[in-house]
Amino acid sequence: MHSKYEVICEELDVVTITYFAKLYEYTQTWKEAANQLQQGFMDLAHAKYTMGSHRISQYSYDERMKAALQV
C-alpha cells in the first residue's frame, strides 16, 4: 500500500515532467519564431539593398497583410 508521501511524490514527478515538456515546447517554438523573424529582416534588408533604400518604405507593404496570430 502506498503511503501519502509516496503518492504525493509520484504526483509531483508527473507535474515536474509535464512542466519540463511544456518548457521545452515553448523554447523550441520561441527559437523557431526568432529564426523566422531574423529571416524576415534579412529578406527586407536584401530587398532594400537590391532596389535602393528609398524604393522600399512602410508604404510599400501590402495593406492586406494582417497578423495570423496575436499574443
PyMOL Python script that loads the backbone (N, CA, C, O; Angstrom):
from pymol import cmd

cmd.read_pdbstr("""\
ATOM      1  N   MET A   1       0.833  -1.176   0.000  1.00  0.00           N
ATOM      2  CA  MET A   1       0.000   0.000   0.000  1.00  0.00           C
ATOM      3  C   MET A   1       0.885   1.250   0.000  1.00  0.00           C
ATOM      4  O   MET A   1       1.895   1.316   0.701  1.00  0.00           O
ATOM      5  N   HIS A   2       0.486   2.226  -0.793  1.00  0.00           N
ATOM      6  CA  HIS A   2       1.242   3.470  -0.872  1.00  0.00           C
ATOM      7  C   HIS A   2       0.913   4.364   0.313  1.00  0.00           C
ATOM      8  O   HIS A   2      -0.235   4.483   0.742  1.00  0.00           O
ATOM      9  N   SER A   3       1.952   4.974   0.813  1.00  0.00           N
ATOM     10  CA  SER A   3       1.711   5.974   1.848  1.00  0.00           C
ATOM     11  C   SER A   3       1.366   7.292   1.156  1.00  0.00           C
ATOM     12  O   SER A   3       1.560   7.436  -0.051  1.00  0.00           O
ATOM     13  N   LYS A   4       0.865   8.233   1.915  1.00  0.00           N
ATOM     14  CA  LYS A   4       0.530   9.545   1.350  1.00  0.00           C
ATOM     15  C   LYS A   4       1.771  10.206   0.776  1.00  0.00           C
ATOM     16  O   LYS A   4       1.702  10.895  -0.242  1.00  0.00           O
ATOM     17  N   TYR A   5       2.902   9.996   1.430  1.00  0.00           N
ATOM     18  CA  TYR A   5       4.154  10.588   0.975  1.00  0.00           C
ATOM     19  C   TYR A   5       4.528  10.073  -0.414  1.00  0.00           C
ATOM     20  O   TYR A   5       4.937  10.861  -1.268  1.00  0.00           O
ATOM     21  N   GLU A   6       4.397   8.787  -0.654  1.00  0.00           N
ATOM     22  CA  GLU A   6       4.727   8.214  -1.963  1.00  0.00           C
ATOM     23  C   GLU A   6       3.776   8.702  -3.047  1.00  0.00           C
ATOM     24  O   GLU A   6       4.201   8.959  -4.174  1.00  0.00           O
ATOM     25  N   VAL A   7       2.505   8.832  -2.721  1.00  0.00           N
ATOM     26  CA  VAL A   7       1.516   9.323  -3.674  1.00  0.00           C
ATOM     27  C   VAL A   7       1.822  10.768  -4.051  1.00  0.00           C
ATOM     28  O   VAL A   7       1.763  11.135  -5.225  1.00  0.00           O
ATOM     29  N   ILE A   8       2.146  11.584  -3.056  1.00  0.00           N
ATOM     30  CA  ILE A   8       2.478  12.988  -3.318  1.00  0.00           C
ATOM     31  C   ILE A   8       3.737  13.078  -4.169  1.00  0.00           C
ATOM     32  O   ILE A   8       3.802  13.888  -5.094  1.00  0.00           O
ATOM     33  N   CYS A   9       4.730  12.260  -3.870  1.00  0.00           N
ATOM     34  CA  CYS A   9       5.971  12.263  -4.655  1.00  0.00           C
ATOM     35  C   CYS A   9       5.707  11.865  -6.115  1.00  0.00           C
ATOM     36  O   CYS A   9       6.270  12.464  -7.030  1.00  0.00           O
ATOM     37  N   GLU A  10       4.869  10.874  -6.328  1.00  0.00           N
ATOM     38  CA  GLU A  10       4.536  10.466  -7.693  1.00  0.00           C
ATOM     39  C   GLU A  10       3.795  11.568  -8.437  1.00  0.00           C
ATOM     40  O   GLU A  10       4.061  11.805  -9.615  1.00  0.00           O
ATOM     41  N   GLU A  11       2.877  12.237  -7.768  1.00  0.00           N
ATOM     42  CA  GLU A  11       2.145  13.348  -8.391  1.00  0.00           C
ATOM     43  C   GLU A  11       3.090  14.494  -8.729  1.00  0.00           C
ATOM     44  O   GLU A  11       2.983  15.090  -9.801  1.00  0.00           O
ATOM     45  N   LEU A  12       4.005  14.802  -7.830  1.00  0.00           N
ATOM     46  CA  LEU A  12       4.977  15.855  -8.103  1.00  0.00           C
ATOM     47  C   LEU A  12       5.893  15.485  -9.265  1.00  0.00           C
ATOM     48  O   LEU A  12       6.271  16.349 -10.057  1.00  0.00           O
ATOM     49  N   ASP A  13       6.251  14.212  -9.372  1.00  0.00           N
ATOM     50  CA  ASP A  13       7.066  13.766 -10.505  1.00  0.00           C
ATOM     51  C   ASP A  13       6.336  13.995 -11.826  1.00  0.00           C
ATOM     52  O   ASP A  13       6.922  14.474 -12.797  1.00  0.00           O
ATOM     53  N   VAL A  14       5.061  13.650 -11.848  1.00  0.00           N
ATOM     54  CA  VAL A  14       4.265  13.821 -13.074  1.00  0.00           C
ATOM     55  C   VAL A  14       4.151  15.308 -13.422  1.00  0.00           C
ATOM     56  O   VAL A  14       4.300  15.683 -14.585  1.00  0.00           O
ATOM     57  N   VAL A  15       3.892  16.141 -12.437  1.00  0.00           N
ATOM     58  CA  VAL A  15       3.768  17.580 -12.674  1.00  0.00           C
ATOM     59  C   VAL A  15       5.100  18.158 -13.157  1.00  0.00           C
ATOM     60  O   VAL A  15       5.118  18.997 -14.058  1.00  0.00           O
ATOM     61  N   THR A  16       6.209  17.717 -12.570  1.00  0.00           N
ATOM     62  CA  THR A  16       7.525  18.212 -12.966  1.00  0.00           C
ATOM     63  C   THR A  16       7.857  17.804 -14.394  1.00  0.00           C
ATOM     64  O   THR A  16       8.361  18.618 -15.167  1.00  0.00           O
ATOM     65  N   ILE A  17       7.584  16.566 -14.749  1.00  0.00           N
ATOM     66  CA  ILE A  17       7.850  16.092 -16.116  1.00  0.00           C
ATOM     67  C   ILE A  17       6.990  16.859 -17.115  1.00  0.00           C
ATOM     68  O   ILE A  17       7.470  17.239 -18.183  1.00  0.00           O
ATOM     69  N   THR A  18       5.735  17.088 -16.781  1.00  0.00           N
ATOM     70  CA  THR A  18       4.850  17.864 -17.653  1.00  0.00           C
ATOM     71  C   THR A  18       5.362  19.289 -17.814  1.00  0.00           C
ATOM     72  O   THR A  18       5.347  19.838 -18.916  1.00  0.00           O
ATOM     73  N   TYR A  19       5.814  19.888 -16.715  1.00  0.00           N
ATOM     74  CA  TYR A  19       6.341  21.243 -16.756  1.00  0.00           C
ATOM     75  C   TYR A  19       7.545  21.333 -17.685  1.00  0.00           C
ATOM     76  O   TYR A  19       7.622  22.232 -18.523  1.00  0.00           O
ATOM     77  N   PHE A  20       8.483  20.401 -17.538  1.00  0.00           N
ATOM     78  CA  PHE A  20       9.674  20.440 -18.378  1.00  0.00           C
ATOM     79  C   PHE A  20       9.353  20.171 -19.843  1.00  0.00           C
ATOM     80  O   PHE A  20      10.008  20.728 -20.724  1.00  0.00           O
ATOM     81  N   ALA A  21       8.373  19.340 -20.118  1.00  0.00           N
ATOM     82  CA  ALA A  21       7.952  19.096 -21.502  1.00  0.00           C
ATOM     83  C   ALA A  21       7.367  20.372 -22.112  1.00  0.00           C
ATOM     84  O   ALA A  21       7.672  20.716 -23.253  1.00  0.00           O
ATOM     85  N   LYS A  22       6.528  21.068 -21.349  1.00  0.00           N
ATOM     86  CA  LYS A  22       5.947  22.327 -21.834  1.00  0.00           C
ATOM     87  C   LYS A  22       7.019  23.398 -21.994  1.00  0.00           C
ATOM     88  O   LYS A  22       6.975  24.181 -22.943  1.00  0.00           O
ATOM     89  N   LEU A  23       7.976  23.440 -21.080  1.00  0.00           N
ATOM     90  CA  LEU A  23       9.067  24.399 -21.175  1.00  0.00           C
ATOM     91  C   LEU A  23       9.914  24.140 -22.413  1.00  0.00           C
ATOM     92  O   LEU A  23      10.329  25.081 -23.090  1.00  0.00           O
ATOM     93  N   TYR A  24      10.169  22.879 -22.711  1.00  0.00           N
ATOM     94  CA  TYR A  24      10.918  22.521 -23.914  1.00  0.00           C
ATOM     95  C   TYR A  24      10.137  22.930 -25.167  1.00  0.00           C
ATOM     96  O   TYR A  24      10.713  23.487 -26.101  1.00  0.00           O
ATOM     97  N   GLU A  25       8.844  22.658 -25.187  1.00  0.00           N
ATOM     98  CA  GLU A  25       7.995  23.032 -26.329  1.00  0.00           C
ATOM     99  C   GLU A  25       7.989  24.549 -26.524  1.00  0.00           C
ATOM    100  O   GLU A  25       8.079  25.029 -27.654  1.00  0.00           O
ATOM    101  N   TYR A  26       7.883  25.301 -25.431  1.00  0.00           N
ATOM    102  CA  TYR A  26       7.908  26.765 -25.504  1.00  0.00           C
ATOM    103  C   TYR A  26       9.239  27.249 -26.066  1.00  0.00           C
ATOM    104  O   TYR A  26       9.268  28.124 -26.931  1.00  0.00           O
ATOM    105  N   THR A  27      10.331  26.687 -25.582  1.00  0.00           N
ATOM    106  CA  THR A  27      11.656  27.099 -26.035  1.00  0.00           C
ATOM    107  C   THR A  27      11.835  26.826 -27.523  1.00  0.00           C
ATOM    108  O   THR A  27      12.377  27.663 -28.246  1.00  0.00           O
ATOM    109  N   GLN A  28      11.388  25.673 -27.982  1.00  0.00           N
ATOM    110  CA  GLN A  28      11.502  25.337 -29.402  1.00  0.00           C
ATOM    111  C   GLN A  28      10.660  26.286 -30.255  1.00  0.00           C
ATOM    112  O   GLN A  28      11.110  26.739 -31.307  1.00  0.00           O
ATOM    113  N   THR A  29       9.461  26.582 -29.813  1.00  0.00           N
ATOM    114  CA  THR A  29       8.587  27.500 -30.544  1.00  0.00           C
ATOM    115  C   THR A  29       9.182  28.896 -30.585  1.00  0.00           C
ATOM    116  O   THR A  29       9.125  29.569 -31.615  1.00  0.00           O
ATOM    117  N   TRP A  30       9.754  29.336 -29.464  1.00  0.00           N
ATOM    118  CA  TRP A  30      10.387  30.654 -29.395  1.00  0.00           C
ATOM    119  C   TRP A  30      11.575  30.737 -30.340  1.00  0.00           C
ATOM    120  O   TRP A  30      11.747  31.743 -31.027  1.00  0.00           O
ATOM    121  N   LYS A  31      12.401  29.689 -30.384  1.00  0.00           N
ATOM    122  CA  LYS A  31      13.550  29.670 -31.292  1.00  0.00           C
ATOM    123  C   LYS A  31      13.101  29.721 -32.751  1.00  0.00           C
ATOM    124  O   LYS A  31      13.697  30.427 -33.565  1.00  0.00           O
ATOM    125  N   GLU A  32      12.053  28.971 -33.078  1.00  0.00           N
ATOM    126  CA  GLU A  32      11.541  28.971 -34.452  1.00  0.00           C
ATOM    127  C   GLU A  32      11.014  30.353 -34.840  1.00  0.00           C
ATOM    128  O   GLU A  32      11.276  30.830 -35.945  1.00  0.00           O
ATOM    129  N   ALA A  33      10.279  30.989 -33.943  1.00  0.00           N
ATOM    130  CA  ALA A  33       9.758  32.331 -34.223  1.00  0.00           C
ATOM    131  C   ALA A  33      10.904  33.326 -34.382  1.00  0.00           C
ATOM    132  O   ALA A  33      10.856  34.185 -35.263  1.00  0.00           O
ATOM    133  N   ALA A  34      11.920  33.224 -33.554  1.00  0.00           N
ATOM    134  CA  ALA A  34      13.072  34.129 -33.657  1.00  0.00           C
ATOM    135  C   ALA A  34      13.799  33.924 -34.981  1.00  0.00           C
ATOM    136  O   ALA A  34      14.226  34.894 -35.607  1.00  0.00           O
ATOM    137  N   ASN A  35      13.943  32.683 -35.408  1.00  0.00           N
ATOM    138  CA  ASN A  35      14.601  32.413 -36.690  1.00  0.00           C
ATOM    139  C   ASN A  35      13.795  32.976 -37.859  1.00  0.00           C
ATOM    140  O   ASN A  35      14.364  33.536 -38.796  1.00  0.00           O
ATOM    141  N   GLN A  36      12.476  32.828 -37.804  1.00  0.00           N
ATOM    142  CA  GLN A  36      11.640  33.366 -38.881  1.00  0.00           C
ATOM    143  C   GLN A  36      11.684  34.886 -38.909  1.00  0.00           C
ATOM    144  O   GLN A  36      11.713  35.485 -39.984  1.00  0.00           O
ATOM    145  N   LEU A  37      11.689  35.509 -37.746  1.00  0.00           N
ATOM    146  CA  LEU A  37      11.785  36.967 -37.679  1.00  0.00           C
ATOM    147  C   LEU A  37      13.127  37.439 -38.222  1.00  0.00           C
ATOM    148  O   LEU A  37      13.193  38.421 -38.962  1.00  0.00           O
ATOM    149  N   GLN A  38      14.188  36.742 -37.857  1.00  0.00           N
ATOM    150  CA  GLN A  38      15.516  37.089 -38.359  1.00  0.00           C
ATOM    151  C   GLN A  38      15.569  36.950 -39.878  1.00  0.00           C
ATOM    152  O   GLN A  38      16.132  37.805 -40.562  1.00  0.00           O
ATOM    153  N   GLN A  39      14.987  35.880 -40.403  1.00  0.00           N
ATOM    154  CA  GLN A  39      14.975  35.685 -41.855  1.00  0.00           C
ATOM    155  C   GLN A  39      14.174  36.786 -42.544  1.00  0.00           C
ATOM    156  O   GLN A  39      14.541  37.232 -43.631  1.00  0.00           O
ATOM    157  N   GLY A  40      13.080  37.229 -41.918  1.00  0.00           N
ATOM    158  CA  GLY A  40      12.300  38.323 -42.479  1.00  0.00           C
ATOM    159  C   GLY A  40      13.099  39.617 -42.557  1.00  0.00           C
ATOM    160  O   GLY A  40      13.025  40.337 -43.553  1.00  0.00           O
ATOM    161  N   PHE A  41      13.855  39.911 -41.517  1.00  0.00           N
ATOM    162  CA  PHE A  41      14.702  41.111 -41.537  1.00  0.00           C
ATOM    163  C   PHE A  41      15.785  40.994 -42.603  1.00  0.00           C
ATOM    164  O   PHE A  41      16.105  41.973 -43.278  1.00  0.00           O
ATOM    165  N   MET A  42      16.348  39.801 -42.754  1.00  0.00           N
ATOM    166  CA  MET A  42      17.380  39.606 -43.776  1.00  0.00           C
ATOM    167  C   MET A  42      16.783  39.783 -45.175  1.00  0.00           C
ATOM    168  O   MET A  42      17.404  40.394 -46.046  1.00  0.00           O
ATOM    169  N   ASP A  43      15.580  39.247 -45.387  1.00  0.00           N
ATOM    170  CA  ASP A  43      14.915  39.403 -46.685  1.00  0.00           C
ATOM    171  C   ASP A  43      14.617  40.877 -46.971  1.00  0.00           C
ATOM    172  O   ASP A  43      14.805  41.347 -48.093  1.00  0.00           O
ATOM    173  N   LEU A  44      14.156  41.599 -45.956  1.00  0.00           N
ATOM    174  CA  LEU A  44      13.869  43.017 -46.131  1.00  0.00           C
ATOM    175  C   LEU A  44      15.146  43.798 -46.417  1.00  0.00           C
ATOM    176  O   LEU A  44      15.158  44.683 -47.273  1.00  0.00           O
ATOM    177  N   ALA A  45      16.213  43.473 -45.708  1.00  0.00           N
ATOM    178  CA  ALA A  45      17.494  44.154 -45.950  1.00  0.00           C
ATOM    179  C   ALA A  45      17.992  43.873 -47.361  1.00  0.00           C
ATOM    180  O   ALA A  45      18.522  44.764 -48.025  1.00  0.00           O
ATOM    181  N   HIS A  46      17.824  42.642 -47.816  1.00  0.00           N
ATOM    182  CA  HIS A  46      18.253  42.298 -49.175  1.00  0.00           C
ATOM    183  C   HIS A  46      17.419  43.049 -50.209  1.00  0.00           C
ATOM    184  O   HIS A  46      17.949  43.534 -51.208  1.00  0.00           O
ATOM    185  N   ALA A  47      16.113  43.145 -49.966  1.00  0.00           N
ATOM    186  CA  ALA A  47      15.245  43.873 -50.898  1.00  0.00           C
ATOM    187  C   ALA A  47      15.622  45.349 -50.942  1.00  0.00           C
ATOM    188  O   ALA A  47      15.653  45.951 -52.015  1.00  0.00           O
ATOM    189  N   LYS A  48      15.906  45.932 -49.787  1.00  0.00           N
ATOM    190  CA  LYS A  48      16.311  47.341 -49.759  1.00  0.00           C
ATOM    191  C   LYS A  48      17.639  47.533 -50.480  1.00  0.00           C
ATOM    192  O   LYS A  48      17.822  48.515 -51.200  1.00  0.00           O
ATOM    193  N   TYR A  49      18.556  46.609 -50.291  1.00  0.00           N
ATOM    194  CA  TYR A  49      19.853  46.694 -50.952  1.00  0.00           C
ATOM    195  C   TYR A  49      19.689  46.576 -52.468  1.00  0.00           C
ATOM    196  O   TYR A  49      20.320  47.313 -53.226  1.00  0.00           O
ATOM    197  N   THR A  50      18.841  45.648 -52.901  1.00  0.00           N
ATOM    198  CA  THR A  50      18.645  45.398 -54.324  1.00  0.00           C
ATOM    199  C   THR A  50      17.910  46.550 -55.001  1.00  0.00           C
ATOM    200  O   THR A  50      18.303  46.986 -56.083  1.00  0.00           O
ATOM    201  N   MET A  51      16.851  47.043 -54.371  1.00  0.00           N
ATOM    202  CA  MET A  51      16.000  48.056 -55.002  1.00  0.00           C
ATOM    203  C   MET A  51      16.388  49.486 -54.643  1.00  0.00           C
ATOM    204  O   MET A  51      15.900  50.429 -55.267  1.00  0.00           O
ATOM    205  N   GLY A  52      17.235  49.661 -53.674  1.00  0.00           N
ATOM    206  CA  GLY A  52      17.571  51.011 -53.225  1.00  0.00           C
ATOM    207  C   GLY A  52      16.783  51.351 -51.983  1.00  0.00           C
ATOM    208  O   GLY A  52      15.629  50.946 -51.842  1.00  0.00           O
ATOM    209  N   SER A  53      17.389  52.083 -51.093  1.00  0.00           N
ATOM    210  CA  SER A  53      16.766  52.322 -49.788  1.00  0.00           C
ATOM    211  C   SER A  53      15.506  53.182 -49.862  1.00  0.00           C
ATOM    212  O   SER A  53      14.619  53.026 -49.022  1.00  0.00           O
ATOM    213  N   HIS A  54      15.396  54.099 -50.854  1.00  0.00           N
ATOM    214  CA  HIS A  54      14.196  54.938 -50.885  1.00  0.00           C
ATOM    215  C   HIS A  54      13.063  54.303 -51.691  1.00  0.00           C
ATOM    216  O   HIS A  54      11.962  54.852 -51.743  1.00  0.00           O
ATOM    217  N   ARG A  55      13.319  53.160 -52.316  1.00  0.00           N
ATOM    218  CA  ARG A  55      12.260  52.489 -53.081  1.00  0.00           C
ATOM    219  C   ARG A  55      11.365  51.641 -52.182  1.00  0.00           C
ATOM    220  O   ARG A  55      10.219  51.369 -52.541  1.00  0.00           O
ATOM    221  N   ILE A  56      11.860  51.223 -51.034  1.00  0.00           N
ATOM    222  CA  ILE A  56      11.066  50.393 -50.125  1.00  0.00           C
ATOM    223  C   ILE A  56      10.898  51.145 -48.815  1.00  0.00           C
ATOM    224  O   ILE A  56      11.878  51.510 -48.164  1.00  0.00           O
ATOM    225  N   SER A  57       9.652  51.370 -48.438  1.00  0.00           N
ATOM    226  CA  SER A  57       9.354  52.030 -47.170  1.00  0.00           C
ATOM    227  C   SER A  57       8.121  51.361 -46.577  1.00  0.00           C
ATOM    228  O   SER A  57       7.635  50.363 -47.108  1.00  0.00           O
ATOM    229  N   GLN A  58       7.621  51.907 -45.484  1.00  0.00           N
ATOM    230  CA  GLN A  58       6.434  51.329 -44.870  1.00  0.00           C
ATOM    231  C   GLN A  58       5.219  51.418 -45.785  1.00  0.00           C
ATOM    232  O   GLN A  58       4.255  50.673 -45.608  1.00  0.00           O
ATOM    233  N   TYR A  59       5.256  52.313 -46.751  1.00  0.00           N
ATOM    234  CA  TYR A  59       4.133  52.468 -47.674  1.00  0.00           C
ATOM    235  C   TYR A  59       4.186  51.466 -48.820  1.00  0.00           C
ATOM    236  O   TYR A  59       3.244  51.377 -49.608  1.00  0.00           O
ATOM    237  N   SER A  60       5.272  50.713 -48.921  1.00  0.00           N
ATOM    238  CA  SER A  60       5.419  49.723 -49.985  1.00  0.00           C
ATOM    239  C   SER A  60       4.764  48.392 -49.643  1.00  0.00           C
ATOM    240  O   SER A  60       4.563  47.558 -50.526  1.00  0.00           O
ATOM    241  N   TYR A  61       4.434  48.185 -48.394  1.00  0.00           N
ATOM    242  CA  TYR A  61       3.887  46.899 -47.969  1.00  0.00           C
ATOM    243  C   TYR A  61       2.417  46.797 -48.347  1.00  0.00           C
ATOM    244  O   TYR A  61       1.687  47.788 -48.373  1.00  0.00           O
ATOM    245  N   ASP A  62       2.016  45.594 -48.633  1.00  0.00           N
ATOM    246  CA  ASP A  62       0.626  45.317 -48.959  1.00  0.00           C
ATOM    247  C   ASP A  62      -0.219  45.501 -47.691  1.00  0.00           C
ATOM    248  O   ASP A  62       0.024  44.847 -46.677  1.00  0.00           O
ATOM    249  N   GLU A  63      -1.213  46.397 -47.756  1.00  0.00           N
ATOM    250  CA  GLU A  63      -2.011  46.686 -46.571  1.00  0.00           C
ATOM    251  C   GLU A  63      -2.966  45.558 -46.226  1.00  0.00           C
ATOM    252  O   GLU A  63      -3.591  45.582 -45.165  1.00  0.00           O
ATOM    253  N   ARG A  64      -3.090  44.576 -47.096  1.00  0.00           N
ATOM    254  CA  ARG A  64      -3.937  43.442 -46.795  1.00  0.00           C
ATOM    255  C   ARG A  64      -3.254  42.470 -45.843  1.00  0.00           C
ATOM    256  O   ARG A  64      -3.900  41.585 -45.280  1.00  0.00           O
ATOM    257  N   MET A  65      -1.941  42.636 -45.664  1.00  0.00           N
ATOM    258  CA  MET A  65      -1.214  41.759 -44.748  1.00  0.00           C
ATOM    259  C   MET A  65      -1.703  41.999 -43.334  1.00  0.00           C
ATOM    260  O   MET A  65      -1.714  43.131 -42.850  1.00  0.00           O
ATOM    261  N   LYS A  66      -2.098  40.952 -42.693  1.00  0.00           N
ATOM    262  CA  LYS A  66      -2.540  41.022 -41.315  1.00  0.00           C
ATOM    263  C   LYS A  66      -1.829  39.932 -40.526  1.00  0.00           C
ATOM    264  O   LYS A  66      -1.445  38.905 -41.085  1.00  0.00           O
ATOM    265  N   ALA A  67      -1.658  40.149 -39.254  1.00  0.00           N
ATOM    266  CA  ALA A  67      -1.036  39.144 -38.386  1.00  0.00           C
ATOM    267  C   ALA A  67      -1.907  37.895 -38.335  1.00  0.00           C
ATOM    268  O   ALA A  67      -3.126  37.980 -38.191  1.00  0.00           O
ATOM    269  N   ALA A  68      -1.269  36.740 -38.455  1.00  0.00           N
ATOM    270  CA  ALA A  68      -2.009  35.492 -38.378  1.00  0.00           C
ATOM    271  C   ALA A  68      -2.316  35.133 -36.927  1.00  0.00           C
ATOM    272  O   ALA A  68      -3.249  34.377 -36.655  1.00  0.00           O
ATOM    273  N   LEU A  69      -1.536  35.670 -36.002  1.00  0.00           N
ATOM    274  CA  LEU A  69      -1.705  35.334 -34.590  1.00  0.00           C
ATOM    275  C   LEU A  69      -1.355  36.542 -33.759  1.00  0.00           C
ATOM    276  O   LEU A  69      -0.371  37.230 -34.028  1.00  0.00           O
ATOM    277  N   GLN A  70      -2.155  36.798 -32.754  1.00  0.00           N
ATOM    278  CA  GLN A  70      -1.858  37.892 -31.836  1.00  0.00           C
ATOM    279  C   GLN A  70      -1.643  37.303 -30.450  1.00  0.00           C
ATOM    280  O   GLN A  70      -2.346  36.386 -30.025  1.00  0.00           O
ATOM    281  N   VAL A  71      -0.655  37.853 -29.760  1.00  0.00           N
ATOM    282  CA  VAL A  71      -0.349  37.358 -28.415  1.00  0.00           C
ATOM    283  C   VAL A  71      -0.768  38.380 -27.399  1.00  0.00           C
ATOM    284  O   VAL A  71      -0.599  38.162 -26.199  1.00  0.00           O
TER     285      VAL A  71
END
""", "prot")
cmd.dss("prot")
cmd.show_as("cartoon", "prot")
cmd.util.cbc("prot")
cmd.orient("prot")
